[in-house]
C-alpha cells in the first residue's frame, strides 16, 4: 500500500476521548505513513511508542503536552522506529521509560523493518499484567511476543482499547523475521487477543482497527494460507526461499521480496518445529 501524501505529520489528533495521536515523519514501505505516537490521559500523560529520534517529532510531543506532566514513556518494543525518542523525551521531562525489556540482537539478514535500538534503557520493565496509572487512566501490559520476543501491547481497559504496536497493524500484516521473530509465538499471541474483549485497536502504523476480532481472525487465516502455499511449493519440489517468494508474492513490490523471505523462513522454522518440514542449509523439504 503506498504512503499517503496527506498524512498529518506532527499534528495532534484526538483519536478517542482519552487518547491523542501524533504521526512521526518517518514514512517508508515498512512504516506506512510513519510511526504513530499515542498520548493517553490529560494532566498526567503516558506517551506510547515515542518513535524515532527526530527532533521535530520530539518537539511535537512536547508541544502537545505543554502544561501537562508526562508520567510514563512506554515502548511496545525496541525497533528504531519506536523507542529511540524515549531517551530525549526522558532527559527533557524527567519521566521514566517504562514497558518492554531491552533487546538488541545482531542480525545481518535483510531487514523488513527498523533494526533494534541498542541504546534503549528502561527504568521499569513491565511483566504481563502489570500496570501504569495516571489521572483518570490505567494501562495494563499484555505480553504479545512474535514480531519480537519483547513485544508488549498496552490495554486501556476502562475504554476497551488496546495499543497494539506492531503486533497488529492497521494497514498490513506484521513482519516475523527470525532469529528473534517467532511465528509460533506470534500465532499464540493472536489467539490471546481473540480471547480478549477489546473494542478497538490503536496500532503504531495504520488506522485504528474498529472490528478487532474479525481483523485478528483474518490475520490468522492469512498466515495459514501462506503456510499451505509453502507446503505446496515443497511438494512441487521447490525448496529454496527466494524461488518460493517469487512464486508466492507476485503481487507485492519486488523491493519487499527480501523481507517476505524472512516471513517465509519464520513459517518454515515453525513447520519444522511441528515435524512437517526439514531444513538443511538453504534447502527445505517435506518431512517423511
N, C-alpha and C positions, 0 to 999 in steps of 0.2 A: 504494500500500500504506500503511495507516495506521501511525502511530508507535505502538510497543508501550509500554504504560504501565509495564511491569515491567522496562524496560531498567535494567541495573545501573550507573547513572551514578556515576562516582567510585570504583568498587570494582575492585581489581586482580583480574584473572582470568588463569589460566595457559592460554594458547592453544596452547602447544607447549612441549616441554622447554626450549627456548632463547628462548621468546617469551612476554611478558606483555602484557596488553591493558587499557587504561583508556578508558572512554567519557566524552567531554565532554558537558556539559549543554546542548547546542545542537540539540535535535531540531527538525525542520521538514519540510515536504513535500519538500524538496530534499536534506536530510541524513539522512533516515530517523530512527534513534534518536539520531543525533549523530555527531560525528567520533570515530573510533577512533584512539587513540594507542598505538603499539606500543613496548615496551621489549625490546630484543634483548640477550641476554647477562646474566651476573651479574658482580659486582665492577666490571668495566668495561662500561658500558652505552651503547648507542645508542638515542636517542629518535627514533622515526619519526613524522612529522606531529604535532608538539606541539599543534596545534589552535588554537582561537580564544583570544584574550586574556581568559580567565575566571579570576579569582583562585582559585576553588575547584578548577579543573582543574589549574592550575599547582601548587597545594598538594598535590593528589593525586599528581601525578608525583613531586614532591619526597619525599613520604611513602613512596611505593612504592620509591624508590631510596635511602632513608636508609641510610647506612653503605656505600654504593657510590659509584663515580665515574662521572658522565656524561662520556663522551669525545667524543660527537658528537651534535648536534641536527640531524636530517636531514629535509628537506622535499621532498615529491614535486612540489609546485607551489605557486603563491603566491596562491591564493584565500584569502579571510579566514577561512574555517573550517578552514584547515590550518596557516598559518605564523605568525600574529601572536604566539602564545605563545613562539615561539623567542627573542624578544628578552628577555623577562622571565627565561626559563629560563637564557639565556646570561649575563645580568647577575648572576644568583644563583649560578650554579655555575662560571662561567668557561669552560664548554665552548664549542667553536667551532660555528658554524652552517654546515652542510655540505649540499650537494645541488644542487638546481636553481638555475638562473640567476635573477636578478631580472627581473621582468616586471611592468610597470604600464602599462596602456593605458586611454585614455579610451573609454568605451563607454556611450552613453546609451540603448541599447535595453533592452527588458525582459529582465532577467537571469533565468537559470534556475538560478542557484547564487549563492554569495557573490561579491562583487566582488573585484577584485585588491587585494592587500596592498601599498600603495605604499611602505611603510617597510621591507620585507624587505631585509636586507643580509647576504648570506652571506660568511663568512670564506674559504670554499673552494667553488668550483663544480666539480661532478663532470661530466666528459665520459663518454660511453658507454664502458663497460668499466672505468672507474676504480673503485678500491676504498677502503673504510674498514675497518680491522681493530681488533679488541679481543681481550680474553682469551677464547679459545675460539670466536671467530666472525669472519667476514669478509662484508661486504656489497658487492655489485657493482652499479654504476649501469647501468640498462637504459633507454636513451632511447626514450620512447614518446610522441612528440608527437601531438596530435589534440584531446584535451579542451582542452589549452592547448599552445602551442608549446614551453614549457619543461618539460613533464611528464617526470618520471623514475619508473620503478619501481626497487625495490631487491631484489636476489636474495641470499638466504641460501643459497648454492649447496650447502653441505655438507648441508643439510636438505631440498633440493628445494622450498624455499618462496620465494614472490615476494610482496613487498609492493606492491600494485597501485594505491595511491592512489585516484584517481577514474577511471583508465583502464578498469579492470574492477571493477564493484561487485557486491556480493552480494545486492542487493535490487532493482535497477532498471538500465535502460540508462543509459549515460553521455550527458550533455548535450554537444553540439557546437555552440557558439554563436559565429558569426562576429562581429567580424572576426578574432579570434585563433584561435578553434576552427576546425579544418580537417578536413573529412570524409575527404578523400583520405589525409591523414597518419594519421588515426585508423584507417582500414581497413588501411593498410600496417602500423601498429603492432600491430593484431590478428593479421595474418599473421605478424609477427615472433614473437608469443607462441606461435602454433601450432608454430613451428619449434623451440621450446624444450622441455625435458623436465621442467618444474616439476610437482610432485605436489600442491601446494596453493597457493591464493592467499589472502593476507590483505588485504582491501580496507579503505579508510578508512571505508566505510559498508556495513553489512550483514554477514551471517555469512560465515565462510570458504567459499571455493569449493573443494570437495574433488574435483571432476571438471573440472579447468580446461580441458582441450582440448574436451570436449563443451560446456562453457559458452561458450567463445570461438566455437566453430562456430555455436552458437545465436545469438550476438550478430551474427555476420556474416549469417546467414540473415535475422534481423530487419531489419537495415539494407537488405538487398537487397529485402526485401518492401516497406519504406517507399519505396524508390526506384521500384519498379513501381507503387505506388499514386500517387505523384506524377506519373509519366508518364501514367498512366491519367486523372488529373484534367486534365492539359494536353490530352490527346487529346479529352476531352469538352468542351473549351472553357473550362475554369476555370483562370485564370492568376493569381489573387490568393491570397497565402499565407493570410490569415485564413479564407477560404472553404475552402481545402484542409484546413486544420487542423480546421475544424468537421466536415468530412466524414470525415476520417481518424482523428480522435481522439475519437470519440463516447464511448468507454469510460473516459476519464480525467477527473479533477476539472477542471472548467472553469477553476479558478484557475491551472492549469498550461498553459492553451492558449497564452498568450503565449510561454512557454518552449518549447513544442512548435514554435511558429512559427520559432524560431531554428534548431532542428534541421532543419526543412523548408528553410529558407534555406541551411543548410550543404549539404544534399543538392543543391539547385538550383545552387549555386556549383560543386560537384564535377561535376555533369552538364554544366554549361556548359563547364567545362574539357575535358570529353570530346567536346564538339561536339554534344551531344544536345539541348540547350535553349538558348534565348536569353532574356536579361532586358533589359527597358527600363523604367526607373523601377520601379514596383511591379507591373508586368505581366510574366508569363513565358509563353513559348510553346515548342512543339516546334520544333527547328531543321528547316529544309527539307532 
